[in-house]
Amino acid sequence: MVDMILYCFPQSTCSQKVRLALWEKNIPFEERHVDHKNREQLSEWYLKLNPNGVVPTLIDGDDVIIDSSVILEYLEEVYPDHPMSPNNPVDRAHMRKWLRYLEEVPTPAIRIPSFNKHLSKRYEDMDDTSYHAMADKHPVRKHFYKRMNKTGFGTKETEEALDRLDGAAQRVADTMDGHGKDWIIGDMHSVVDAAYMPTVDRMIDLGLGDMIKRRPSLKSWYDRYSARDSFLKTFYQGTRLTEIFGKDIA
Ligand SMILES: N[C@@H](CCC(=O)N[C@@H](CS)C(=O)NCC(=O)O)C(=O)O
């Protein structure tokens, strides 16, 4: 019997962040899949747990914790074994600075090519009225879905997103080149690595792997991380969009 339940989608990058940390920290948990295809994240029962209508949601005994980076920090505080955050306040401030940067730049950016290439297919059979009703009901993504308008984002927004992904890859590579250590904040494999990895893995799955490959320190970071047990357990069969939607869908 486990006390910890993670409501998630197998392919969601925000869910993958948390799965990486749970496996890394060796915390037993039950993974429960919210049915994205049928928009279960907007159902009444789920909105009671997570009023933002997004995954992941962590249930720890009687407590409900939402927002992937908040969950990462919560796990660090409550389950300090197998630490993924530094001890001293200055290093912790640097760690948080990275978490905020990742949330501000690459995390929203990766949604654009993901929806353009694959995830918009989930909406193509919906009539316009139902689609707009879904968007209107979405607590945090109403305007995102309205801009996407079932088929994908426009050229300008797509180019901006790719530029942000490239800029973030450069920032991480510069940082790693600068300190010459194995992980983003230095010697310690931390929540920052777990927070960025799913975006990088998604970039590769979307055919944007060149942004990683042409930066040797980033490429060796990916290779190092993807050999870890936590990575192999997080990215099980069916967690990549190409496995669900096929490689050739443009
Ligand atoms: N800030 C939230 C964002 C979570 C988020 O955007 N989740 C996406 C999957 S990665 C989602 O559930 N989307 C549902 C939807 O678009 O309806 C977090 O980090 O947990």
The ligand as a Gaussian input file, in Angstrom:
#p B3LYP/6-31G(d) Opt

LIG

0 1
 N        2.695000      24.869000     -14.042000
 C        2.175000      23.560000     -14.216000
 C        1.908000      23.323000     -15.689000
 C        1.430000      21.917000     -15.948000
 C        1.015000      21.682000     -17.396000
 O        1.005000      22.579000     -18.227000
 N        0.644000      20.442000     -17.687000
 C        0.208000      20.092000     -19.025000
 C        0.951000      18.853000     -19.484000
 S        2.718000      19.120000     -19.491000
 C       -1.272000      19.786000     -18.979000
 O       -1.732000      19.148000     -18.049000
 N       -2.058000      20.213000     -19.978000
 C       -3.451000      19.956000     -19.993000
 C       -4.206000      20.815000     -20.975000
 O       -3.583000      21.511000     -21.792000
 O       -5.445000      20.742000     -20.939000
 C        3.150000      22.527000     -13.665000
 O        4.362000      22.737000     -13.810000
 O        2.699000      21.524000     -13.079000

